[in-house]
Amino acid sequence: MKYSMINLFLFLFTVICSNDNFAQSTRSLVNEGVDLYNEQNYADAEVNFKKGAEESPNNFEAKFNLGDAYYKQQRYDEAMKAYQSAFVDAKNDLEKSDIYYNIGNSLLKSQKLKESIAAYKEALKLDPNDEQAKYNLSYALNQLNNQDQNQDQNQQQNDENKDENKDQQQQDQQNEDQQNKDQQNQDQQQQDQQNQDQQEQQQSQEQKEQELTKQEAEKILNALKENEKDLQKKLRKVKGQPVKTEKDW
């Protein structure tokens, strides 16, 4: 019985020492990670914080600091996941407020202004005296207001451009219609001129034909007159011959 108690004591002592060594290992990893972080060696700091979180899944500092290491490397989505995983291990409202504050910063860097404003408000609910959260909230609100104004201006400019394009299209259509009308008028004038030229040419041809016919008629008439003269001459010759009479015996 005494031997069993000794074994139990040794077992408990071993477990306590093992847990203490385990905690010391996690603490060492986190502290070394903090030193690397302060040296701006964020990638190596990330490795230490990640190992610490794996060894001690409920360690708030390891997961929170891992989020900071991601943030410094501009890996904002991963940073927010690390902060969110640390939330359940936060020991008080101040730590929870810090988580919301850092999530707000990550969202702000990602240009998600409305979401960052919501995160800063949650941080101030838990810690109303956080001046940095107040400042960042004001900054995010100002950025959102400027963004809305720019969007309104862009929309107005787009509307004006659409109106200008519409007016230009109408003007272009009017110009095209006028050009088509002018071209039709020009074509019609050319066609009328061609018809007039054809008519004048035809009239000239008919006039020439009429003149030719008149000349031919005069020639024929003159020929007839000459024939008539010849005929009259012949008749006179016949008429002028002495008529033979029978002898009166």
Secondary structure in CASP SS format (residue, H / E / C, confidence):
PFRMAT SS
TARGET T0000
AUTHOR 0000-0000-0000
METHOD secondary structure of the structure
MODEL  1
M C 1.00
K H 1.00
Y H 1.00
S H 1.00
M H 1.00
I H 1.00
N H 1.00
L H 1.00
F H 1.00
L H 1.00
F H 1.00
L H 1.00
F H 1.00
T H 1.00
V H 1.00
I H 1.00
C H 1.00
S H 1.00
N H 1.00
D H 1.00
N H 1.00
F H 1.00
A H 1.00
Q H 1.00
S H 1.00
T H 1.00
R H 1.00
S H 1.00
L H 1.00
V H 1.00
N H 1.00
E H 1.00
G H 1.00
V H 1.00
D H 1.00
L H 1.00
Y H 1.00
N H 1.00
E C 1.00
Q C 1.00
N C 1.00
Y H 1.00
A H 1.00
D H 1.00
A H 1.00
E H 1.00
V H 1.00
N H 1.00
F H 1.00
K H 1.00
K H 1.00
G H 1.00
A H 1.00
E H 1.00
E H 1.00
S C 1.00
P C 1.00
N C 1.00
N C 1.00
F H 1.00
E H 1.00
A H 1.00
K H 1.00
F H 1.00
N H 1.00
L H 1.00
G H 1.00
D H 1.00
A H 1.00
Y H 1.00
Y H 1.00
K H 1.00
Q C 1.00
Q C 1.00
R C 1.00
Y H 1.00
D H 1.00
E H 1.00
A H 1.00
M H 1.00
K H 1.00
A H 1.00
Y H 1.00
Q H 1.00
S H 1.00
A H 1.00
F H 1.00
V C 1.00
D C 1.00
A C 1.00
K C 1.00
N C 1.00
D H 1.00
L H 1.00
E H 1.00
K H 1.00
S H 1.00
D H 1.00
I H 1.00
Y H 1.00
Y H 1.00
N H 1.00
I H 1.00
G H 1.00
N H 1.00
S H 1.00
L H 1.00
L H 1.00
K H 1.00
S C 1.00
Q C 1.00
K C 1.00
L H 1.00
K H 1.00
E H 1.00
S H 1.00
I H 1.00
A H 1.00
A H 1.00
Y H 1.00
K H 1.00
E H 1.00
A H 1.00
L H 1.00
K H 1.00
L H 1.00
D C 1.00
P C 1.00
N C 1.00
D C 1.00
E H 1.00
Q H 1.00
A H 1.00
K H 1.00
Y H 1.00
N H 1.00
L H 1.00
S H 1.00
Y H 1.00
A H 1.00
L H 1.00
N H 1.00
Q H 1.00
L H 1.00
N H 1.00
N H 1.00
Q H 1.00
D H 1.00
Q H 1.00
N H 1.00
Q H 1.00
D H 1.00
Q H 1.00
N H 1.00
Q H 1.00
Q H 1.00
Q H 1.00
N H 1.00
D H 1.00
E H 1.00
N H 1.00
K H 1.00
D H 1.00
E H 1.00
N H 1.00
K H 1.00
D H 1.00
Q H 1.00
Q H 1.00
Q H 1.00
Q H 1.00
D H 1.00
Q H 1.00
Q H 1.00
N H 1.00
E H 1.00
D H 1.00
Q H 1.00
Q H 1.00
N H 1.00
K H 1.00
D H 1.00
Q H 1.00
Q H 1.00
N H 1.00
Q H 1.00
D H 1.00
Q H 1.00
Q H 1.00
Q H 1.00
Q H 1.00
D H 1.00
Q H 1.00
Q H 1.00
N H 1.00
Q H 1.00
D H 1.00
Q H 1.00
Q H 1.00
E H 1.00
Q H 1.00
Q H 1.00
Q H 1.00
S H 1.00
Q H 1.00
E H 1.00
Q H 1.00
K H 1.00
E H 1.00
Q H 1.00
E H 1.00
L H 1.00
T H 1.00
K H 1.00
Q H 1.00
E H 1.00
A H 1.00
E H 1.00
K H 1.00
I H 1.00
L H 1.00
N H 1.00
A H 1.00
L H 1.00
K H 1.00
E H 1.00
N H 1.00
E H 1.00
K H 1.00
D H 1.00
L H 1.00
Q H 1.00
K H 1.00
K H 1.00
L H 1.00
R H 1.00
K H 1.00
V H 1.00
K H 1.00
G H 1.00
Q C 1.00
P C 1.00
V C 1.00
K C 1.00
T C 1.00
E C 1.00
K C 1.00
D C 1.00
W C 1.00
END
